[in-house]
Amino acid sequence: MYATSLVTWLKVLSTMELSLAYPMVSLGYVLVMVLSFLFLGETFTIHKLLGVAAVITGVMLIGYK
Protein backbone atom coordinates (compact mmCIF):
# COMPACT_ATOMS: atom_id res chain seq x y z
CA MET A 1 0.00 0.00 0.00
CA TYR A 2 2.86 2.37 0.79
CA ALA A 3 4.46 1.77 -2.60
CA THR A 4 1.14 2.43 -4.34
CA SER A 5 0.71 5.60 -2.32
CA LEU A 6 4.22 6.74 -3.21
CA VAL A 7 3.74 6.14 -6.94
CA THR A 8 0.39 7.94 -6.85
CA TRP A 9 1.88 10.89 -4.96
CA LEU A 10 4.74 11.17 -7.47
CA LYS A 11 2.26 11.09 -10.35
CA VAL A 12 0.21 13.85 -8.72
CA LEU A 13 3.31 15.97 -8.17
CA SER A 14 4.30 15.57 -11.80
CA THR A 15 1.01 17.13 -12.89
CA MET A 16 0.26 19.67 -10.13
CA GLU A 17 2.11 22.32 -8.17
CA LEU A 18 3.10 21.27 -4.67
CA SER A 19 1.35 24.29 -3.17
CA LEU A 20 -1.94 22.98 -4.58
CA ALA A 21 -1.38 19.25 -4.13
CA TYR A 22 -0.14 19.17 -0.54
CA PRO A 23 -3.26 20.71 1.07
CA MET A 24 -5.26 17.88 -0.51
CA VAL A 25 -3.44 15.49 1.84
CA SER A 26 -5.48 16.95 4.71
CA LEU A 27 -8.58 15.46 3.10
CA GLY A 28 -7.30 12.18 4.54
CA TYR A 29 -8.58 13.36 7.93
CA VAL A 30 -12.04 13.72 6.44
CA LEU A 31 -11.84 10.27 4.86
CA VAL A 32 -10.72 8.68 8.14
CA MET A 33 -13.64 10.26 9.99
CA VAL A 34 -16.18 9.06 7.43
CA LEU A 35 -14.71 5.54 7.31
CA SER A 36 -14.61 5.32 11.11
CA PHE A 37 -18.28 6.28 11.16
CA LEU A 38 -19.19 3.68 8.52
CA PHE A 39 -17.07 0.76 9.69
CA LEU A 40 -16.36 1.33 13.37
CA GLY A 41 -19.60 2.93 14.47
CA GLU A 42 -18.02 6.12 15.76
CA THR A 43 -20.31 9.08 16.19
CA PHE A 44 -20.17 12.54 14.68
CA THR A 45 -20.07 15.37 17.17
CA ILE A 46 -20.54 19.04 16.42
CA HIS A 47 -16.83 19.61 17.01
CA LYS A 48 -15.86 16.90 14.52
CA LEU A 49 -18.26 18.25 11.93
CA LEU A 50 -16.97 21.79 12.40
CA GLY A 51 -13.40 20.55 12.06
CA VAL A 52 -14.21 18.68 8.87
CA ALA A 53 -15.99 21.74 7.51
CA ALA A 54 -12.90 23.85 8.29
CA VAL A 55 -10.59 21.39 6.53
CA ILE A 56 -12.81 21.19 3.46
CA THR A 57 -13.22 24.97 3.34
CA GLY A 58 -9.46 25.47 3.63
CA VAL A 59 -8.72 23.01 0.83
CA MET A 60 -11.33 24.67 -1.36
CA LEU A 61 -9.90 28.14 -0.70
CA ILE A 62 -6.35 27.05 -1.47
CA GLY A 63 -7.39 25.12 -4.57
CA TYR A 64 -9.60 27.89 -5.95
CA LYS A 65 -8.06 29.53 -9.00
Buried (B, 14 or more C-beta within 10 A) or exposed (E): EEEEEEEEEEEBEEEEEEEBBBBEEBEEBBEEBEEBEEEEEBEEEEEBEEBBEEBBEEBEEEEEE
